[in-house]
Amino acid sequence: MLDKSILTMLLDQALKKGADFAEIYIEEKRVSNVFCEDDRIEKINSGREKGVGIRVIEDGSTAYVHSSDLSIEGLQKAAAVAAGTAAKNGGGEHREISLSTKQALQDIKFKRLPEEVAFDEKISYVMAANKVARDFSKEIRQASVAIADIHKKIQIANSNGEMIEEERSRVRTVVNTVAARDGLIQTAYESAGGACGWEFMESISVEDMAEKAANLSVKMLSAHPAPLGRMPVLMSSEAGGTMVHEACGHGLEADLVQKGLSVYKNKMGQKVAAECVTVIDDGTLKGRYGSSVFDDEGAYSQKTVLIEKGELRHYLYDYLTANREDKESTGNGRRESYQHKPIPRMTNTYIAPGQDDPEKILKSTSKGLLVKKMGGGQVNTTNGDFVFDVQEGYYIEDGEIKYPVRGATITGNGPRALMDIERLGKDLGFAIGVCGKDGQGVPVSDAQPTIRIKELTVGGTGSNNGPQIKRIRRM
């Protein structure tokens, strides 16, 4: 990390042409990946990377320069380029910058950093999961297991006099299985991850994950074809919050709102969901995959109530979008790496639990589709129209699960679906993923209780359901 005097010098350099704001983002990270397929270790990657991103804002426009050269000469050159790119006609007045370190509101300790774990140990986890998946059934034709980790140190300083330092560690694992019978192929996956050290892997069972994925892919070989038509959809908490993240959350990010690309524009204080629905984004949840002490601009991560009892209360802001509306950042300025400028992004987004017993919600459903696991999907981010694949689904009749179904898709509109939530369970289930936006991927988690939506369109394999703009990446 850099000394305050160097950071101050770079900020002075970046402001020389008269910009309104300058920021220095320093990143050092270690990454590793272990991937098993076809009963053998296919790939092992590890690496280290350092770099700087320098951002200059002038009249609401951003210039961003990044470099892997952290020498004094390289840093000065990057700052000068950033200053020149966003330059006014002539120089600006000199501004005295005195950096003050912001203290962390959370004390996060990692018991065992990922790079302290030998690859032999990482490989043992992967091969153990692979064996369980392969041995589960002769109908398992393919299995893949991956473990990935990242340990990152960041330092941020800006012309408002703020400076932060933070250490982050994330670990994730995913098991994919493919089962086949008489020409029919079914896939399944299980994933887990957290913002923590290697102790996360010691707290879970990769063997259980592998058995669960293998069992699901084999079970779906005997499933009935999905029913077609409009019907009630019961989403188990096990499904995670894919729908709230994709069909609702992105529309509450302030940059899309300000560009007129959100159905939630000009709806502050209005009813946008059923009265039982409260939607929250919280980057402070301990150990969750999207959590951190600070965001990637140095603002404190925080809990933001986006929708409260059906009414729209807040958008998600970074520094730039908040400044345009004379507001404070909500701690949602995030970036993939030093090579990317920050933009408003979700962290851990969820529908808050209700009061209903999930079992009673099922018993009160005369017919419909029960979704226990979501697959990928596509969303039109402008109007909220979505189509999601259902990886694990069941047909409900007279309050009972009758049989599993395969090849189902669910189609609807995000805001409409939120309005049509009629029952809300008291449970809460999380899922993890990498959220893609503007060419950047950042770690997120999302969650929901068991919910029942009055009606969505259920389609079968290969159905075409209209506008499809955003591909969701789930792990």
N, C-alpha and C positions, 0 to 999 in steps of 0.2 A: 504494500500500500504506500501511497505517496505522503510526503510531509506537507503540513499545512502551508508552508511558505511556497512550495511548488504549486500546490493547488491554487493558491491566491494569485500567483504569477500567471498561471494559465487562464484563470477567469478574467484577469486584467487584459490579457492578450485577446481573448474572445470578444471582449466588449469594446475594443479600441475603435471600431468603426461606428459605434453609436447604437448598438443593439439594446433592447429592453431587458433581456434576461440571458444568462449563460449558465451552463451546467456541465460538470465533468463527471463521467461515470467510468469507474475503473473496475475491472472484473478479472479474477483469477479462478480457474476451475479445473477440476480433475473429473474425468468421466470414465466409466467402464461398462462393458456389455458382454454378457455371455449368452450364446444362442445355441440351442440344441434342436436338431431336426434329423429325421431318418436314423434315429438311434445313435447319433454321434454328435459331438460338438462341432458345429459347422463354422462358428465364428467367435472369436474373442477380440474385443477392441478395448483399448485403453489409451488415454491421451491427456495432455495438459495444454491449456490455452490461456493466454493473457491478452488483454486489449483495453483500449480506451474508446469511449464514445463522447464526442463533444457536441452539445446542442446549443444553438443560438436562436432566440426568438425575437423577431422584429415585426411590430404591427400585426401580430397574430400569425405570421408566417414562420416556418421552421426551416433552419438549415442544420443538417446533421452530417458529421464527419466521424469516421471510425478508423482506427489504426491498431495494428498489433505491435507497433514500434513504441515502446515505453521509455526510450532514452529521452533525455531532456530535449535534444534537438528534434526528435520525432514528435514529442508532445507539443512543442512550440509551433512546429509546422502545422500540425493538425488544428491547433487553436487559431492560427492565422488564417488558414483556409476557411474554417467555419465563420470567422469574423468577416472575411471578404465576401463570402457567399451571401450573407444576410446584410450587407453593408448599406447604410444610408449614403446620401451624397455628402461626403465629408465625414470627419470624425465626431465623436460625441464627447461630452464632458467626462472628465475622469471621476470615477466613483470609488471611494475607499471601501474595500471589502474586508471585513473582519469575521473570520469563520469561527463558528461556535458549534461544538459537537452536541448533537441531540442524543439524549439518553434513551436507551431501549425501555419500553414499558413492559416487556416480557423478558425473562431470563431463560433462554432455551439452551439446554445442555445436550450434547450428543454423547451417548455412552461409548459408542464405537464407530469411528468414521469409516466409510466404505473402503478407503485406500489402505486401511489397517488390516483388511481381510485378504488373505491369500487367495489367489485364483483357484487353487485346489479346493478350498472350502466352498467357493461360489459354484464351482463345477459340481460338487457333491449335491448341492441343493437341486440343481437343474437335472442331473441324472436320476436323482431319487424320484422327482416328479414325473420324468419321462417314463421310468419303469412302471410306476403305478398306472399311468394312462395306457401304456402299451399292453400291460397284463390284464387290464380290466375285461376285455372281450376280444375275440377273434375278429369282430366286426370293426374294431378300431384299425383303420388303415394308415392313419398318419397322426403324429403328435409333434408339437413343437413347444418348447419352453424357453423363456427368456427372462433374464434378470438384468436390470440396468440401474446404475446409480450415478449420482453427481454430487460433488462437494464443491461449493462455490464460496468465494469471499468477494464481497463488493464494497466499494467506497464511492460515495456520492458527495459532491460539493457544488453549491450554486451561488449565484451572485446576490441572493437574498441573505447570504451569510450562514446558511445551514450546511452542516456536514454530518454524514452518518457512516458507520461501518457495520456490516452484518456478515455473519457466517451462516450458510445454508447447506443443508444436506437433504437429498431425496433419494428414496429407494422404491423400486416397483418391480413386480413380477407378473408374468402373464403365461397362462397355459392355454393352448389351442388344440382341439382334437377334431378329427374327421372320421366319421363312421360311414360304412357303406353296406348295402344289402340289395341284391337283385337290381343293380343299376341305380338305386336311390342313394343319394349322398346327403348327409346332414352334418353340420358343424356346430361346435360349441366352444365357449371360452370362459375362463375365470381369470380375474385380475385383482391385484391388491397393491397398494402403495401408500406412502406417507411422507410427510416432511419430517424426517427423522434419520437417525443413523442406522447402522446395520442391525441394531437391536430390534428393528421392525421385523426383519426376516426371522429372528429368533422367537418372535411372538406369534407367528402364524405357522400353519402347516401346509407346505407346498404339496405334500402327498394328498391331503384332503382336497385341495384345489384341483389337482389332477383327476382324482376319482370323481369329483362332482362334474367336471367338464366332460369326462368320458361317459359317465352315466347319462348325461343329458343328450349327448350326440347319438348314443345308442337308442335311448328312449324315443327320440324324435323319428327314428326309422319306422316305428309302429304308430306314429301319430296320424290322425285323419287330416285330409286337406282342409285348409282354413275355410270357415264359413264366409259368405260374401254378403255385403249390405250394411246398412246403418243399424247400429245396436249400442247398448251400454258397454262401456269398457272399464273394467276394474284393473287398476294398476297397483300391483303389490309394491310395498316399500323395497322389496328385493330388486326391483327394476331400476332403482336409483333415480336421479332427477334429470334424466336426459331431456324430457319434454320441457321442464321449466327452464333449463339452461338454454336450449336451442330456440324454442318457439316463443320464449318470453324474455329471457335474460339479455340476449344481444340487443333487443329493441329498447332496453333501458340503459344502454351505454351512451353517454352523452354525445360522443362524436357523431353517431348515427342519428341521434335526435336532432342535433344542430344542422346536419346536412339534409334533413327532411326525409331520411330513409327509415324512419321508425313509425309504426302505427301508434306509438305512445306520445308523439309530438303534440304539444298543446293540450295534454290531458291531465296535467298535474291537479290533484285534488278530486278528480273524477273517479267514478266507479269503473274499474277495468277488470274486476274478477268477482267471483261470488263472495258474499260477506264472510264466509268461513275461511277465506284464503288470505294468508300473510306470507309474503315472499321476502327473504333476507339474503344478503350477501355478507359473508363474514370471513375476513382474512386472518382473524385472530384465533380460530379454532385450533386447539393444540393438536399437533401431529397430522392434521388433515393435509391432503396433497397440494392444495392451493394456498396454504398458509405461509406467512412470513411476518417478521417483526415490523419491517418497513416495506413499502412498495418500491418500485424501481425508479422512483424519483426522490426517495427519502422522506415521503410522508408516512405517518404512522398507519399501519393496517388497522382497519376498524370494522365494526358491525354496522351495516347500513340496512335499515328497513325500507325496502323498495315499494312494496304494496302492503298496506295494513288494513286488515278486515275488508278487503276488496277495493280500497281506495289507493290511487297512485300517490306516493309520498316523496320519493327521491329518484334521481338518476345516479348513475355511476360516473364520477368525474376523475380526470387526471388534472395536472396543473394547467395545461393549455385550455381545456374545455371549461374548467372552473373559472379561469381568469376572464374568459369571454363573457361570463354571466355574473361576474363579481361575486363568486362563491368560493368556498373552500374545497380543496380536493377531498374526495372520500377515501383516498388511499388505494385507488384502483389504477394508477399509472403503472403499466407492466410492459416488459420487453422480453424477447426470447434470449438476447445476449447483447454484448456491447456493440454488435453490428446493427442493432435495430433501435429506432427511436421509440420511446414509450407512447402507448395509446391506452384509452380506457378499456379495461378487461375485467371480467368476473374473476373471483377467487374460489370461494366455496359458497355455492348458491343453492338455496333450498326452500321448499314450502314448509312452513312450520307445522308441527303436528297438531291434530285436532283432539277431539274427545271420544271418538267412536272406537269400539272394539273391532279390529280388522275382521275377525271371524263373523261378527254380526253383520258387517257390511256384505260379506259374501252370502250369508244366509238370506239377506233381504233382497238379493239380486235374482230376479225370475229367469233371466237369460242374458247372455252376453259373452264377452271375451275377457278372460283373466290373463294379464300380461305379467309374467314373473321376471323376464329378462329382455331388455331391448337390444337390438343390433344397431347397425348404422342407419343412416337416413339422409334426407336432404330437406333444406328449409329455404323458403323465399324470405330473406331477412327484411325485405321492405314491407310486406303485408302479413307475415307470420304464418303463411300456409306451409304445411309440413307433410312429409310422408316418412314414416319410420318402419324399419323391419322389426318383426317380433321374433326373437330367437327362441324364447320359451313361452308358449301360450296354451291356454286350456279353454275349452268351451264350458260355459256355465248354464245349467238348466235347473230351475226350481231350487235355487240356492245351493246347489252342489256342483262340484267339479265332475264333469261327465267323462271327458277324455282329452288327451293332448292334441294340439293341432299344429300343423307345420305350414310354412310358406306364407304366413300372415303378414300383412302390412296394415298400418293404421294411418289414415289420412284425415287432416282437419286443419283448423286455424287456431293458432296459439291463443290469441285473446279470447276467441269464442270458447275454446276448451276451458280456459280459466273461469269464464262466466258459468260454464255448465258443470263445474264440480259440485256435486250434491252431497257427497259423504267424504269425511276426512278422518283417517285413522289416527290413533295416538302413538303409533310406532314411527320410526324414521330410519331409512336405509340409504347409505352413501354408495356412490360409484366414482371411479376416477377416470380421467381422460386427458388428452392433450387438445386444447381448444385452439382451432386455427382461425386467424383473422389477419387480413392485410399481409399475408405471406409469413406470419409469425405463429409459432406454436408455444403455448405456455401451459404449465401443469394446472389443472383445476380438479375440483371435486364438486359433485352436485348430489342432491338428496331430496327425498319426498317421503311422506307417510303413505300408507295405503289410501288411494283415492278412487272414487267412482265418478266417471264423467258420464253425463246423461246420454250422450250419443256421439259416436264417431263413425266414419266409414271404414269398414274392414274389407280389405281386398286380398286376393290370392297372389301367388307367385307370378311375377311378370306383369302385374297390372301397371298401368300408366296413370299417374295421379296428378298431372298438371305441372305447374312451375317448380323446377328443381334447381336451386341455385347453390346452396351451400352443402358440401359434403362433410359429415360429422365423422371424426376420428375417435373411436372408442378403444380402450385397452382392456 
